[in-house]
Amino acid sequence: MSLPLVPLLYLALGGAYLVVLPALIFFYLKNRWYTASSVERLLMYFLVFFFFPGLLLLSPFLNFRPQKRELA
């Protein structure tokens, strides 16, 4: 009796792509959005493009509002 290795691998990779990595990207974007350099912002845009299905899946649950701007 062997474990169904391929379905478990699909489940693990799908869960990582649709849930785990997009959640980490959400928190990374929340922390660095207003202080990122241009190269880092390019990386952010790439991550949003690459993990768009997972971000779209999590967006109703992790809806961060923009921070208030402080004018000097």
mmCIF file of the N, C-alpha and C atoms, coordinates in Angstrom:
data_MODEL
# 
_entry.id   MODEL 
# 
loop_
_atom_site.group_PDB 
_atom_site.id 
_atom_site.type_symbol 
_atom_site.label_atom_id 
_atom_site.label_alt_id 
_atom_site.label_comp_id 
_atom_site.label_asym_id 
_atom_site.label_entity_id 
_atom_site.label_seq_id 
_atom_site.pdbx_PDB_ins_code 
_atom_site.Cartn_x 
_atom_site.Cartn_y 
_atom_site.Cartn_z 
_atom_site.occupancy 
_atom_site.B_iso_or_equiv 
_atom_site.pdbx_formal_charge 
_atom_site.auth_seq_id 
_atom_site.auth_comp_id 
_atom_site.auth_asym_id 
_atom_site.auth_atom_id 
_atom_site.pdbx_PDB_model_num 
ATOM 1   N N  . MET A 1 1  ? 0.845   -1.187 0.000   1.00 0.00 ? 1  MET A N  1 
ATOM 2   C CA . MET A 1 1  ? 0.000   0.000  0.000   1.00 0.00 ? 1  MET A CA 1 
ATOM 3   C C  . MET A 1 1  ? 0.885   1.244  0.000   1.00 0.00 ? 1  MET A C  1 
ATOM 4   N N  . SER A 1 2  ? 0.785   2.038  -1.016  1.00 0.00 ? 2  SER A N  1 
ATOM 5   C CA . SER A 1 2  ? 1.583   3.257  -1.077  1.00 0.00 ? 2  SER A CA 1 
ATOM 6   C C  . SER A 1 2  ? 0.657   4.472  -1.017  1.00 0.00 ? 2  SER A C  1 
ATOM 7   N N  . LEU A 1 3  ? 1.207   5.537  -0.540  1.00 0.00 ? 3  LEU A N  1 
ATOM 8   C CA . LEU A 1 3  ? 0.430   6.771  -0.453  1.00 0.00 ? 3  LEU A CA 1 
ATOM 9   C C  . LEU A 1 3  ? 0.242   7.374  -1.837  1.00 0.00 ? 3  LEU A C  1 
ATOM 10  N N  . PRO A 1 4  ? -0.876  7.995  -2.059  1.00 0.00 ? 4  PRO A N  1 
ATOM 11  C CA . PRO A 1 4  ? -1.053  8.696  -3.342  1.00 0.00 ? 4  PRO A CA 1 
ATOM 12  C C  . PRO A 1 4  ? -0.202  9.976  -3.335  1.00 0.00 ? 4  PRO A C  1 
ATOM 13  N N  . LEU A 1 5  ? 1.032   9.839  -3.755  1.00 0.00 ? 5  LEU A N  1 
ATOM 14  C CA . LEU A 1 5  ? 1.998   10.929 -3.648  1.00 0.00 ? 5  LEU A CA 1 
ATOM 15  C C  . LEU A 1 5  ? 1.674   12.097 -4.586  1.00 0.00 ? 5  LEU A C  1 
ATOM 16  N N  . VAL A 1 6  ? 1.235   11.799 -5.791  1.00 0.00 ? 6  VAL A N  1 
ATOM 17  C CA . VAL A 1 6  ? 0.980   12.863 -6.763  1.00 0.00 ? 6  VAL A CA 1 
ATOM 18  C C  . VAL A 1 6  ? -0.183  13.770 -6.336  1.00 0.00 ? 6  VAL A C  1 
ATOM 19  N N  . PRO A 1 7  ? -1.323  13.236 -5.878  1.00 0.00 ? 7  PRO A N  1 
ATOM 20  C CA . PRO A 1 7  ? -2.383  14.146 -5.415  1.00 0.00 ? 7  PRO A CA 1 
ATOM 21  C C  . PRO A 1 7  ? -1.975  14.987 -4.205  1.00 0.00 ? 7  PRO A C  1 
ATOM 22  N N  . LEU A 1 8  ? -1.192  14.412 -3.307  1.00 0.00 ? 8  LEU A N  1 
ATOM 23  C CA . LEU A 1 8  ? -0.725  15.188 -2.160  1.00 0.00 ? 8  LEU A CA 1 
ATOM 24  C C  . LEU A 1 8  ? 0.228   16.294 -2.599  1.00 0.00 ? 8  LEU A C  1 
ATOM 25  N N  . LEU A 1 9  ? 1.053   16.008 -3.594  1.00 0.00 ? 9  LEU A N  1 
ATOM 26  C CA . LEU A 1 9  ? 1.956   17.031 -4.119  1.00 0.00 ? 9  LEU A CA 1 
ATOM 27  C C  . LEU A 1 9  ? 1.175   18.153 -4.793  1.00 0.00 ? 9  LEU A C  1 
ATOM 28  N N  . TYR A 1 10 ? 0.158   17.805 -5.578  1.00 0.00 ? 10 TYR A N  1 
ATOM 29  C CA . TYR A 1 10 ? -0.701  18.818 -6.201  1.00 0.00 ? 10 TYR A CA 1 
ATOM 30  C C  . TYR A 1 10 ? -1.404  19.665 -5.142  1.00 0.00 ? 10 TYR A C  1 
ATOM 31  N N  . LEU A 1 11 ? -1.890  19.041 -4.103  1.00 0.00 ? 11 LEU A N  1 
ATOM 32  C CA . LEU A 1 11 ? -2.570  19.759 -3.030  1.00 0.00 ? 11 LEU A CA 1 
ATOM 33  C C  . LEU A 1 11 ? -1.618  20.709 -2.305  1.00 0.00 ? 11 LEU A C  1 
ATOM 34  N N  . ALA A 1 12 ? -0.410  20.252 -2.039  1.00 0.00 ? 12 ALA A N  1 
ATOM 35  C CA . ALA A 1 12 ? 0.566   21.095 -1.349  1.00 0.00 ? 12 ALA A CA 1 
ATOM 36  C C  . ALA A 1 12 ? 0.993   22.271 -2.224  1.00 0.00 ? 12 ALA A C  1 
ATOM 37  N N  . LEU A 1 13 ? 1.286   22.025 -3.487  1.00 0.00 ? 13 LEU A N  1 
ATOM 38  C CA . LEU A 1 13 ? 1.701   23.105 -4.384  1.00 0.00 ? 13 LEU A CA 1 
ATOM 39  C C  . LEU A 1 13 ? 0.559   24.082 -4.657  1.00 0.00 ? 13 LEU A C  1 
ATOM 40  N N  . GLY A 1 14 ? -0.652  23.551 -4.832  1.00 0.00 ? 14 GLY A N  1 
ATOM 41  C CA . GLY A 1 14 ? -1.809  24.416 -5.046  1.00 0.00 ? 14 GLY A CA 1 
ATOM 42  C C  . GLY A 1 14 ? -2.117  25.266 -3.831  1.00 0.00 ? 14 GLY A C  1 
ATOM 43  N N  . GLY A 1 15 ? -2.006  24.678 -2.649  1.00 0.00 ? 15 GLY A N  1 
ATOM 44  C CA . GLY A 1 15 ? -2.227  25.438 -1.420  1.00 0.00 ? 15 GLY A CA 1 
ATOM 45  C C  . GLY A 1 15 ? -1.186  26.520 -1.218  1.00 0.00 ? 15 GLY A C  1 
ATOM 46  N N  . ALA A 1 16 ? 0.065   26.201 -1.569  1.00 0.00 ? 16 ALA A N  1 
ATOM 47  C CA . ALA A 1 16 ? 1.122   27.198 -1.449  1.00 0.00 ? 16 ALA A CA 1 
ATOM 48  C C  . ALA A 1 16 ? 0.908   28.332 -2.444  1.00 0.00 ? 16 ALA A C  1 
ATOM 49  N N  . TYR A 1 17 ? 0.503   27.996 -3.669  1.00 0.00 ? 17 TYR A N  1 
ATOM 50  C CA . TYR A 1 17 ? 0.320   29.010 -4.708  1.00 0.00 ? 17 TYR A CA 1 
ATOM 51  C C  . TYR A 1 17 ? -0.921  29.864 -4.469  1.00 0.00 ? 17 TYR A C  1 
ATOM 52  N N  . LEU A 1 18 ? -1.989  29.268 -3.952  1.00 0.00 ? 18 LEU A N  1 
ATOM 53  C CA . LEU A 1 18 ? -3.251  29.989 -3.808  1.00 0.00 ? 18 LEU A CA 1 
ATOM 54  C C  . LEU A 1 18 ? -3.479  30.598 -2.430  1.00 0.00 ? 18 LEU A C  1 
ATOM 55  N N  . VAL A 1 19 ? -2.788  30.130 -1.401  1.00 0.00 ? 19 VAL A N  1 
ATOM 56  C CA . VAL A 1 19 ? -3.082  30.611 -0.047  1.00 0.00 ? 19 VAL A CA 1 
ATOM 57  C C  . VAL A 1 19 ? -1.842  31.140 0.668   1.00 0.00 ? 19 VAL A C  1 
ATOM 58  N N  . VAL A 1 20 ? -0.812  30.325 0.774   1.00 0.00 ? 20 VAL A N  1 
ATOM 59  C CA . VAL A 1 20 ? 0.320   30.667 1.640   1.00 0.00 ? 20 VAL A CA 1 
ATOM 60  C C  . VAL A 1 20 ? 1.143   31.828 1.069   1.00 0.00 ? 20 VAL A C  1 
ATOM 61  N N  . LEU A 1 21 ? 1.630   31.697 -0.145  1.00 0.00 ? 21 LEU A N  1 
ATOM 62  C CA . LEU A 1 21 ? 2.459   32.751 -0.730  1.00 0.00 ? 21 LEU A CA 1 
ATOM 63  C C  . LEU A 1 21 ? 1.690   34.061 -0.951  1.00 0.00 ? 21 LEU A C  1 
ATOM 64  N N  . PRO A 1 22 ? 0.439   34.036 -1.428  1.00 0.00 ? 22 PRO A N  1 
ATOM 65  C CA . PRO A 1 22 ? -0.292  35.305 -1.527  1.00 0.00 ? 22 PRO A CA 1 
ATOM 66  C C  . PRO A 1 22 ? -0.519  35.989 -0.179  1.00 0.00 ? 22 PRO A C  1 
ATOM 67  N N  . ALA A 1 23 ? -0.718  35.225 0.891   1.00 0.00 ? 23 ALA A N  1 
ATOM 68  C CA . ALA A 1 23 ? -0.873  35.849 2.212   1.00 0.00 ? 23 ALA A CA 1 
ATOM 69  C C  . ALA A 1 23 ? 0.425   36.528 2.630   1.00 0.00 ? 23 ALA A C  1 
ATOM 70  N N  . LEU A 1 24 ? 1.560   35.885 2.379   1.00 0.00 ? 24 LEU A N  1 
ATOM 71  C CA . LEU A 1 24 ? 2.849   36.505 2.687   1.00 0.00 ? 24 LEU A CA 1 
ATOM 72  C C  . LEU A 1 24 ? 3.073   37.751 1.837   1.00 0.00 ? 24 LEU A C  1 
ATOM 73  N N  . ILE A 1 25 ? 2.666   37.696 0.574   1.00 0.00 ? 25 ILE A N  1 
ATOM 74  C CA . ILE A 1 25 ? 2.815   38.853 -0.310  1.00 0.00 ? 25 ILE A CA 1 
ATOM 75  C C  . ILE A 1 25 ? 1.925   39.999 0.150   1.00 0.00 ? 25 ILE A C  1 
ATOM 76  N N  . PHE A 1 26 ? 0.706   39.699 0.610   1.00 0.00 ? 26 PHE A N  1 
ATOM 77  C CA . PHE A 1 26 ? -0.175  40.737 1.135   1.00 0.00 ? 26 PHE A CA 1 
ATOM 78  C C  . PHE A 1 26 ? 0.490   41.486 2.288   1.00 0.00 ? 26 PHE A C  1 
ATOM 79  N N  . PHE A 1 27 ? 1.062   40.753 3.235   1.00 0.00 ? 27 PHE A N  1 
ATOM 80  C CA . PHE A 1 27 ? 1.679   41.396 4.382   1.00 0.00 ? 27 PHE A CA 1 
ATOM 81  C C  . PHE A 1 27 ? 2.955   42.144 3.988   1.00 0.00 ? 27 PHE A C  1 
ATOM 82  N N  . TYR A 1 28 ? 3.700   41.615 3.024   1.00 0.00 ? 28 TYR A N  1 
ATOM 83  C CA . TYR A 1 28 ? 4.886   42.311 2.528   1.00 0.00 ? 28 TYR A CA 1 
ATOM 84  C C  . TYR A 1 28 ? 4.497   43.629 1.853   1.00 0.00 ? 28 TYR A C  1 
ATOM 85  N N  . LEU A 1 29 ? 3.454   43.585 1.029   1.00 0.00 ? 29 LEU A N  1 
ATOM 86  C CA . LEU A 1 29 ? 2.993   44.800 0.371   1.00 0.00 ? 29 LEU A CA 1 
ATOM 87  C C  . LEU A 1 29 ? 2.480   45.822 1.376   1.00 0.00 ? 29 LEU A C  1 
ATOM 88  N N  . LYS A 1 30 ? 1.792   45.356 2.403   1.00 0.00 ? 30 LYS A N  1 
ATOM 89  C CA . LYS A 1 30 ? 1.260   46.257 3.426   1.00 0.00 ? 30 LYS A CA 1 
ATOM 90  C C  . LYS A 1 30 ? 2.389   46.972 4.156   1.00 0.00 ? 30 LYS A C  1 
ATOM 91  N N  . ASN A 1 31 ? 3.471   46.266 4.434   1.00 0.00 ? 31 ASN A N  1 
ATOM 92  C CA . ASN A 1 31 ? 4.563   46.861 5.199   1.00 0.00 ? 31 ASN A CA 1 
ATOM 93  C C  . ASN A 1 31 ? 5.475   47.747 4.358   1.00 0.00 ? 31 ASN A C  1 
ATOM 94  N N  . ARG A 1 32 ? 5.632   47.461 3.077   1.00 0.00 ? 32 ARG A N  1 
ATOM 95  C CA . ARG A 1 32 ? 6.642   48.150 2.278   1.00 0.00 ? 32 ARG A CA 1 
ATOM 96  C C  . ARG A 1 32 ? 6.085   49.065 1.195   1.00 0.00 ? 32 ARG A C  1 
ATOM 97  N N  . TRP A 1 33 ? 4.769   49.209 1.063   1.00 0.00 ? 33 TRP A N  1 
ATOM 98  C CA . TRP A 1 33 ? 4.199   49.913 -0.079  1.00 0.00 ? 33 TRP A CA 1 
ATOM 99  C C  . TRP A 1 33 ? 4.647   51.373 -0.159  1.00 0.00 ? 33 TRP A C  1 
ATOM 100 N N  . TYR A 1 34 ? 4.663   52.066 0.951   1.00 0.00 ? 34 TYR A N  1 
ATOM 101 C CA . TYR A 1 34 ? 4.960   53.497 0.943   1.00 0.00 ? 34 TYR A CA 1 
ATOM 102 C C  . TYR A 1 34 ? 6.449   53.809 1.059   1.00 0.00 ? 34 TYR A C  1 
ATOM 103 N N  . THR A 1 35 ? 7.291   52.819 1.292   1.00 0.00 ? 35 THR A N  1 
ATOM 104 C CA . THR A 1 35 ? 8.722   53.071 1.476   1.00 0.00 ? 35 THR A CA 1 
ATOM 105 C C  . THR A 1 35 ? 9.582   52.326 0.470   1.00 0.00 ? 35 THR A C  1 
ATOM 106 N N  . ALA A 1 36 ? 8.989   51.724 -0.545  1.00 0.00 ? 36 ALA A N  1 
ATOM 107 C CA . ALA A 1 36 ? 9.741   50.898 -1.484  1.00 0.00 ? 36 ALA A CA 1 
ATOM 108 C C  . ALA A 1 36 ? 10.473  51.756 -2.510  1.00 0.00 ? 36 ALA A C  1 
ATOM 109 N N  . SER A 1 37 ? 11.642  51.259 -2.914  1.00 0.00 ? 37 SER A N  1 
ATOM 110 C CA . SER A 1 37 ? 12.381  51.911 -3.992  1.00 0.00 ? 37 SER A CA 1 
ATOM 111 C C  . SER A 1 37 ? 11.770  51.489 -5.330  1.00 0.00 ? 37 SER A C  1 
ATOM 112 N N  . SER A 1 38 ? 12.270  52.039 -6.403  1.00 0.00 ? 38 SER A N  1 
ATOM 113 C CA . SER A 1 38 ? 11.687  51.744 -7.711  1.00 0.00 ? 38 SER A CA 1 
ATOM 114 C C  . SER A 1 38 ? 11.925  50.290 -8.120  1.00 0.00 ? 38 SER A C  1 
ATOM 115 N N  . VAL A 1 39 ? 13.099  49.751 -7.800  1.00 0.00 ? 39 VAL A N  1 
ATOM 116 C CA . VAL A 1 39 ? 13.378  48.354 -8.142  1.00 0.00 ? 39 VAL A CA 1 
ATOM 117 C C  . VAL A 1 39 ? 12.511  47.421 -7.302  1.00 0.00 ? 39 VAL A C  1 
ATOM 118 N N  . GLU A 1 40 ? 12.358  47.755 -6.035  1.00 0.00 ? 40 GLU A N  1 
ATOM 119 C CA . GLU A 1 40 ? 11.507  46.950 -5.165  1.00 0.00 ? 40 GLU A CA 1 
ATOM 120 C C  . GLU A 1 40 ? 10.043  47.020 -5.603  1.00 0.00 ? 40 GLU A C  1 
ATOM 121 N N  . ARG A 1 41 ? 9.613   48.180 -6.069  1.00 0.00 ? 41 ARG A N  1 
ATOM 122 C CA . ARG A 1 41 ? 8.245   48.317 -6.559  1.00 0.00 ? 41 ARG A CA 1 
ATOM 123 C C  . ARG A 1 41 ? 8.027   47.472 -7.814  1.00 0.00 ? 41 ARG A C  1 
ATOM 124 N N  . LEU A 1 42 ? 9.045   47.369 -8.654  1.00 0.00 ? 42 LEU A N  1 
ATOM 125 C CA . LEU A 1 42 ? 8.979   46.505 -9.820  1.00 0.00 ? 42 LEU A CA 1 
ATOM 126 C C  . LEU A 1 42 ? 8.817   45.048 -9.389  1.00 0.00 ? 42 LEU A C  1 
ATOM 127 N N  . LEU A 1 43 ? 9.538   44.639 -8.368  1.00 0.00 ? 43 LEU A N  1 
ATOM 128 C CA . LEU A 1 43 ? 9.383   43.289 -7.823  1.00 0.00 ? 43 LEU A CA 1 
ATOM 129 C C  . LEU A 1 43 ? 7.975   43.084 -7.270  1.00 0.00 ? 43 LEU A C  1 
ATOM 130 N N  . MET A 1 44 ? 7.432   44.086 -6.610  1.00 0.00 ? 44 MET A N  1 
ATOM 131 C CA . MET A 1 44 ? 6.069   43.993 -6.080  1.00 0.00 ? 44 MET A CA 1 
ATOM 132 C C  . MET A 1 44 ? 5.058   43.798 -7.205  1.00 0.00 ? 44 MET A C  1 
ATOM 133 N N  . TYR A 1 45 ? 5.202   44.562 -8.279  1.00 0.00 ? 45 TYR A N  1 
ATOM 134 C CA . TYR A 1 45 ? 4.285   44.423 -9.412  1.00 0.00 ? 45 TYR A CA 1 
ATOM 135 C C  . TYR A 1 45 ? 4.385   43.034 -10.031 1.00 0.00 ? 45 TYR A C  1 
ATOM 136 N N  . PHE A 1 46 ? 5.602   42.506 -10.130 1.00 0.00 ? 46 PHE A N  1 
ATOM 137 C CA . PHE A 1 46 ? 5.773   41.159 -10.661 1.00 0.00 ? 46 PHE A CA 1 
ATOM 138 C C  . PHE A 1 46 ? 5.108   40.123 -9.764  1.00 0.00 ? 46 PHE A C  1 
ATOM 139 N N  . LEU A 1 47 ? 5.274   40.253 -8.450  1.00 0.00 ? 47 LEU A N  1 
ATOM 140 C CA . LEU A 1 47 ? 4.662   39.292 -7.527  1.00 0.00 ? 47 LEU A CA 1 
ATOM 141 C C  . LEU A 1 47 ? 3.139   39.346 -7.605  1.00 0.00 ? 47 LEU A C  1 
ATOM 142 N N  . VAL A 1 48 ? 2.580   40.536 -7.730  1.00 0.00 ? 48 VAL A N  1 
ATOM 143 C CA . VAL A 1 48 ? 1.128   40.668 -7.861  1.00 0.00 ? 48 VAL A CA 1 
ATOM 144 C C  . VAL A 1 48 ? 0.657   40.029 -9.164  1.00 0.00 ? 48 VAL A C  1 
ATOM 145 N N  . PHE A 1 49 ? 1.390   40.232 -10.242 1.00 0.00 ? 49 PHE A N  1 
ATOM 146 C CA . PHE A 1 49 ? 1.028   39.615 -11.523 1.00 0.00 ? 49 PHE A CA 1 
ATOM 147 C C  . PHE A 1 49 ? 1.133   38.098 -11.458 1.00 0.00 ? 49 PHE A C  1 
ATOM 148 N N  . PHE A 1 50 ? 2.206   37.591 -10.862 1.00 0.00 ? 50 PHE A N  1 
ATOM 149 C CA . PHE A 1 50 ? 2.459   36.153 -10.846 1.00 0.00 ? 50 PHE A CA 1 
ATOM 150 C C  . PHE A 1 50 ? 1.497   35.403 -9.922  1.00 0.00 ? 50 PHE A C  1 
ATOM 151 N N  . PHE A 1 51 ? 1.160   36.003 -8.784  1.00 0.00 ? 51 PHE A N  1 
ATOM 152 C CA . PHE A 1 51 ? 0.290   35.346 -7.810  1.00 0.00 ? 51 PHE A CA 1 
ATOM 153 C C  . PHE A 1 51 ? -1.112  35.943 -7.805  1.00 0.00 ? 51 PHE A C  1 
ATOM 154 N N  . PHE A 1 52 ? -1.558  36.475 -8.942  1.00 0.00 ? 52 PHE A N  1 
ATOM 155 C CA . PHE A 1 52 ? -2.852  37.136 -9.026  1.00 0.00 ? 52 PHE A CA 1 
ATOM 156 C C  . PHE A 1 52 ? -4.031  36.241 -8.626  1.00 0.00 ? 52 PHE A C  1 
ATOM 157 N N  . PRO A 1 53 ? -4.093  34.970 -9.043  1.00 0.00 ? 53 PRO A N  1 
ATOM 158 C CA . PRO A 1 53 ? -5.247  34.150 -8.617  1.00 0.00 ? 53 PRO A CA 1 
ATOM 159 C C  . PRO A 1 53 ? -5.351  34.008 -7.101  1.00 0.00 ? 53 PRO A C  1 
ATOM 160 N N  . GLY A 1 54 ? -4.233  33.815 -6.437  1.00 0.00 ? 54 GLY A N  1 
ATOM 161 C CA . GLY A 1 54 ? -4.262  33.688 -4.982  1.00 0.00 ? 54 GLY A CA 1 
ATOM 162 C C  . GLY A 1 54 ? -4.588  34.998 -4.295  1.00 0.00 ? 54 GLY A C  1 
ATOM 163 N N  . LEU A 1 55 ? -4.071  36.098 -4.826  1.00 0.00 ? 55 LEU A N  1 
ATOM 164 C CA . LEU A 1 55 ? -4.384  37.402 -4.250  1.00 0.00 ? 55 LEU A CA 1 
ATOM 165 C C  . LEU A 1 55 ? -5.863  37.725 -4.433  1.00 0.00 ? 55 LEU A C  1 
ATOM 166 N N  . LEU A 1 56 ? -6.403  37.355 -5.566  1.00 0.00 ? 56 LEU A N  1 
ATOM 167 C CA . LEU A 1 56 ? -7.828  37.568 -5.816  1.00 0.00 ? 56 LEU A CA 1 
ATOM 168 C C  . LEU A 1 56 ? -8.676  36.706 -4.887  1.00 0.00 ? 56 LEU A C  1 
ATOM 169 N N  . LEU A 1 57 ? -8.201  35.500 -4.600  1.00 0.00 ? 57 LEU A N  1 
ATOM 170 C CA . LEU A 1 57 ? -8.910  34.603 -3.693  1.00 0.00 ? 57 LEU A CA 1 
ATOM 171 C C  . LEU A 1 57 ? -8.912  35.130 -2.264  1.00 0.00 ? 57 LEU A C  1 
ATOM 172 N N  . LEU A 1 58 ? -7.803  35.722 -1.826  1.00 0.00 ? 58 LEU A N  1 
ATOM 173 C CA . LEU A 1 58 ? -7.695  36.201 -0.446  1.00 0.00 ? 58 LEU A CA 1 
ATOM 174 C C  . LEU A 1 58 ? -8.168  37.636 -0.247  1.00 0.00 ? 58 LEU A C  1 
ATOM 175 N N  . SER A 1 59 ? -8.368  38.364 -1.324  1.00 0.00 ? 59 SER A N  1 
ATOM 176 C CA . SER A 1 59 ? -8.680  39.789 -1.195  1.00 0.00 ? 59 SER A CA 1 
ATOM 177 C C  . SER A 1 59 ? -9.937  40.103 -0.386  1.00 0.00 ? 59 SER A C  1 
ATOM 178 N N  . PRO A 1 60 ? -11.003 39.308 -0.422  1.00 0.00 ? 60 PRO A N  1 
ATOM 179 C CA . PRO A 1 60 ? -12.153 39.658 0.441   1.00 0.00 ? 60 PRO A CA 1 
ATOM 180 C C  . PRO A 1 60 ? -11.864 39.503 1.924   1.00 0.00 ? 60 PRO A C  1 
ATOM 181 N N  . PHE A 1 61 ? -10.886 38.686 2.277   1.00 0.00 ? 61 PHE A N  1 
ATOM 182 C CA . PHE A 1 61 ? -10.602 38.410 3.684   1.00 0.00 ? 61 PHE A CA 1 
ATOM 183 C C  . PHE A 1 61 ? -9.479  39.272 4.236   1.00 0.00 ? 61 PHE A C  1 
ATOM 184 N N  . LEU A 1 62 ? -8.516  39.663 3.396   1.00 0.00 ? 62 LEU A N  1 
ATOM 185 C CA . LEU A 1 62 ? -7.391  40.485 3.830   1.00 0.00 ? 62 LEU A CA 1 
ATOM 186 C C  . LEU A 1 62 ? -7.453  41.826 3.116   1.00 0.00 ? 62 LEU A C  1 
ATOM 187 N N  . ASN A 1 63 ? -8.414  42.632 3.475   1.00 0.00 ? 63 ASN A N  1 
ATOM 188 C CA . ASN A 1 63 ? -8.607  43.906 2.819   1.00 0.00 ? 63 ASN A CA 1 
ATOM 189 C C  . ASN A 1 63 ? -7.998  45.010 3.686   1.00 0.00 ? 63 ASN A C  1 
ATOM 190 N N  . PHE A 1 64 ? -6.781  45.422 3.342   1.00 0.00 ? 64 PHE A N  1 
ATOM 191 C CA . PHE A 1 64 ? -6.096  46.462 4.102   1.00 0.00 ? 64 PHE A CA 1 
ATOM 192 C C  . PHE A 1 64 ? -6.437  47.822 3.521   1.00 0.00 ? 64 PHE A C  1 
ATOM 193 N N  . ARG A 1 65 ? -6.830  48.732 4.356   1.00 0.00 ? 65 ARG A N  1 
ATOM 194 C CA . ARG A 1 65 ? -7.121  50.090 3.929   1.00 0.00 ? 65 ARG A CA 1 
ATOM 195 C C  . ARG A 1 65 ? -5.825  50.883 3.844   1.00 0.00 ? 65 ARG A C  1 
ATOM 196 N N  . PRO A 1 66 ? -5.780  51.881 2.974   1.00 0.00 ? 66 PRO A N  1 
ATOM 197 C CA . PRO A 1 66 ? -4.572  52.710 2.899   1.00 0.00 ? 66 PRO A CA 1 
ATOM 198 C C  . PRO A 1 66 ? -4.349  53.491 4.190   1.00 0.00 ? 66 PRO A C  1 
ATOM 199 N N  . GLN A 1 67 ? -3.083  53.793 4.464   1.00 0.00 ? 67 GLN A N  1 
ATOM 200 C CA . GLN A 1 67 ? -2.751  54.568 5.655   1.00 0.00 ? 67 GLN A CA 1 
ATOM 201 C C  . GLN A 1 67 ? -3.073  56.032 5.398   1.00 0.00 ? 67 GLN A C  1 
ATOM 202 N N  . LYS A 1 68 ? -3.382  56.747 6.470   1.00 0.00 ? 68 LYS A N  1 
ATOM 203 C CA . LYS A 1 68 ? -3.602  58.181 6.347   1.00 0.00 ? 68 LYS A CA 1 
ATOM 204 C C  . LYS A 1 68 ? -2.283  58.876 6.100   1.00 0.00 ? 68 LYS A C  1 
ATOM 205 N N  . ARG A 1 69 ? -2.298  59.828 5.209   1.00 0.00 ? 69 ARG A N  1 
ATOM 206 C CA . ARG A 1 69 ? -1.083  60.584 4.920   1.00 0.00 ? 69 ARG A CA 1 
ATOM 207 C C  . ARG A 1 69 ? -0.914  61.684 5.950   1.00 0.00 ? 69 ARG A C  1 
ATOM 208 N N  . GLU A 1 70 ? 0.322   61.893 6.368   1.00 0.00 ? 70 GLU A N  1 
ATOM 209 C CA . GLU A 1 70 ? 0.630   62.992 7.270   1.00 0.00 ? 70 GLU A CA 1 
ATOM 210 C C  . GLU A 1 70 ? 1.305   64.089 6.470   1.00 0.00 ? 70 GLU A C  1 
ATOM 211 N N  . LEU A 1 71 ? 0.679   65.258 6.446   1.00 0.00 ? 71 LEU A N  1 
ATOM 212 C CA . LEU A 1 71 ? 1.246   66.386 5.731   1.00 0.00 ? 71 LEU A CA 1 
ATOM 213 C C  . LEU A 1 71 ? 2.070   67.238 6.683   1.00 0.00 ? 71 LEU A C  1 
ATOM 214 N N  . ALA A 1 72 ? 3.238   67.593 6.215   1.00 0.00 ? 72 ALA A N  1 
ATOM 215 C CA . ALA A 1 72 ? 4.130   68.371 7.094   1.00 0.00 ? 72 ALA A CA 1 
ATOM 216 C C  . ALA A 1 72 ? 3.817   69.853 7.056   1.00 0.00 ? 72 ALA A C  1 
# 
